Amino acid sequence: MSDFDVIVVGSGMAGPVAAYEVAKAGRSVLVVERGESCGAKNVSGGRLYTHSLRAVFPDFATDAPLERRIVRERISLLAPDAGVTLDYADERLRDVGCASYSVLRARFDPWLAARAEAAGAEYINGIAVEALLRDGPRVTGVRAGDDEITADVVILSDGVNSLLADQAVGAIRPKPATVAVGIKQVIELPAPVITDRVLVASDTEGAAWLFVGDPTKGHVGGGFVYTNRDSISLGLVVTVADLARSETPIYQMLEDFKRHPVVAPLIAGGKVVEHAGHLVPEGGFDAMPPLAGDGVVLAGDVAMMCVNIGYTVRGMDFAIAAGMHAGRAVVAALAAGDTSAAGLAGYRQALESSFVLRDLRTLRRFPDFMEHTTRLFEKYPALARDAMRELFVVDGTPIKPVRKSLLPLVKQVGVLKLGKDLWRGVRAL
Amino acid sequence: MSKVGPVTVDMADYLGVNKYAVDEGNPHIELAVDPGREEFLKLVRVCPAALYKIDAAGNQTFDFAGCLECGTCRIAAGGTVVIEWHFPGPTMGVQYRYG
């Protein structure tokens, strides 16, 4: 007889949602979270697309600690001395079904955990699970400190930096080419100042802004800005394998990014109130570990459920959906009396028919495209700048026809190379 | 690439705003006794807290106290420079107030 029907390791996005589903079905569930409070060890960029949260908690918007609803999207190609920006505003972004919000995890995660607790989940905070208990190939519980606690099923949702995935399903630590390191600062500014600087209508609305090129000194990755209610989340995400070859350390990249002429006015007068670091799983579908073993399933970042395609970056909505499906599949397996890997196979089937594995599969070529299309980071931002100079800079010298001013720029990179990159990019999406 | 470009930022200013409970005397990351220069340089570049440094005299230094617990060093140099990486003890380490 196990101590609990289910133990959930980690209270981020996937864990509490899984625990909620299990508790709601009348099963006993314990969540073990190493943060003294939920969210204390968690970091996001971060923007949450809320469609999957809505599927679990249709009333979430009434009391969830959300920062601002994102109603403006910007992408900038940054050269060291210039930026070319695409700015997208659309009333459609206000629709309930596709709403996204900036979030701060130390505020959001306790709310999500409280939803699980209210449904009957028990919580232990402030201690890390050091090892999984096993009986042969079967996971039978967890060891945390001096305690050994058993369960019929362990739901592993301990994040990208999991030390347990190896014990659970034999997934050794991710390769440096399949994970990126995120570095982020939270910069405090008065709410109306933020509202004015990103051109939104009120202090409840905000912008998401991604940057490519100079922020990472041409390395694979990019910069980001998300507006919170009275702070700005600003940072970089750089693939570990490529960053390890960079002349500039990531923290210096961040400092230079903050001083870039396109970025500096946005944060002028602001005060850094937190400096954070976190890994981001970017290997996509082909870097995913097995999602279930005997007595164990994996959900969220630990299973590399994340996509970064340059203009949208998603992980939290995948984790919430995975947590929901994991919780439901575990409940079904418990009811059927078979919690072996075969008995838990319903989890993967549910993900296969949901957006989670469909999207990861659709975008499976993209990580490889990003890694090998270095011109995207090294050359194209400067090309965009030079093209804009031909169009916008007026200094009295006689103008050249566009075919004579722009075509030579394209030829610098090579028409064929540009066409090839474009074609490969379209095929990868 | 065997060098690191100029650094103008003083990371102590930034880590100083974070909330930590440092487990003095109990490092949760252990390094190889004599890690090679090239492997160590990788960590200088990837650690978002700048805990891996090469000082003016050329010595390789590491301080776990400002660790953000991201695990990047474990990915970049696990088994070479980083020979042990576990989470800090109960209630210890960084405590994000924003995240």
Interface residues (C-beta under 8 A of the other chain):
Chain A: R34 G35 E36 S37 G39 A40 K41 N42 V43 S44 L104 R105 A106 R107 D109 G126 I127 A128 E130 G145 V160 N161 L163 R173 P174 K175 P176 V179 V181 G182 I183 Q185 V186 S231 S233 V240 L243 A244 R245 S246 E247 T248 P249 I250 Y251 Q252 L254 E255 V272 V273 E274 H275 A276 G277 H278 L279
Chain B: M1 K3 V4 G5 P6 V7 T8 V9 M11 D13 Y14 L15 V17 N18 K42 V44 R45 V46 C47 P48 A49 A50 L68 E69 C70 G71 T72 R74 I75 A76 G78 W85 H86 F87 P90 T91 G93 V94 Q95 Y96 R97 Y98 G99
